[in-house]
Amino acid sequence: MKHIVSLNTERCKGCYVCASHCPKGCLTPGSVINNSGYIAIERVETADCIGCGLCVLACPEPRALTILVSKEVS
């Protein structure tokens, strides 16, 4: 199984704590203001993401980042 991080930009408050905890640098600060008035994380580079979950654990905003589990096709 592969773990992938999913981002909800509307829940993100732009503190970027998640980005500072990502060992692969997969989280990119955005340039667009979300509906709550914050500049949220823009994207998660899923190709580089190792699914460690450190960003999810570090994020102070509930459900801004979540881990999705997908089955790998062999």
C-alpha positions in Angstrom: 0.0 0.0 0.0 1.1 3.5 -0.7 0.3 6.5 1.5 -0.4 9.8 -0.2 -1.0 13.2 1.4 -4.1 15.1 0.4 -4.4 18.8 0.9 -7.6 20.8 1.7 -6.5 24.4 0.8 -9.7 25.8 2.3 -8.8 24.5 5.8 -5.1 25.6 5.5 -4.2 28.8 7.4 -0.9 29.3 5.7 1.4 28.7 8.7 3.6 26.4 6.6 4.6 24.2 9.6 3.8 21.2 7.5 6.3 22.3 4.8 9.1 22.7 7.4 8.5 19.2 8.6 8.5 17.5 5.2 11.8 15.6 4.7 11.3 15.6 0.9 10.2 19.2 0.4 7.0 18.2 -1.2 4.8 21.1 0.1 4.9 24.4 -1.8 3.6 27.7 -0.3 0.9 29.1 -2.4 0.3 32.5 -4.0 -3.5 32.6 -3.9 -5.7 33.7 -1.0 -8.2 31.0 0.0 -11.8 31.8 1.0 -10.8 32.2 4.7 -8.3 34.9 3.8 -5.1 32.8 4.1 -2.3 32.0 1.6 -2.5 28.2 1.8 -0.1 25.5 0.8 -0.4 25.2 -3.0 0.4 21.6 -3.7 1.8 18.3 -2.6 4.3 16.7 -5.0 3.0 13.2 -4.9 5.8 11.8 -7.0 8.3 12.7 -4.3 6.1 12.1 -1.3 7.1 9.1 0.8 3.9 9.1 2.8 5.7 9.5 6.2 2.9 11.6 7.6 5.2 14.1 9.4 3.4 17.0 7.7 0.0 15.7 8.9 1.2 15.3 12.5 2.8 18.8 12.5 -0.2 20.6 11.0 -2.1 22.5 13.7 -5.3 22.8 11.6 -7.6 19.7 11.8 -8.2 18.0 8.4 -6.1 20.5 6.3 -3.8 17.6 5.5 -4.9 13.9 5.5 -3.2 10.6 4.5 -4.9 8.6 1.8 -4.0 5.0 1.4 -4.1 3.4 -2.0 -3.3 -0.1 -3.2 -0.2 -0.4 -5.4 -0.7 -2.3 -8.6 1.9 -5.0 -9.2 
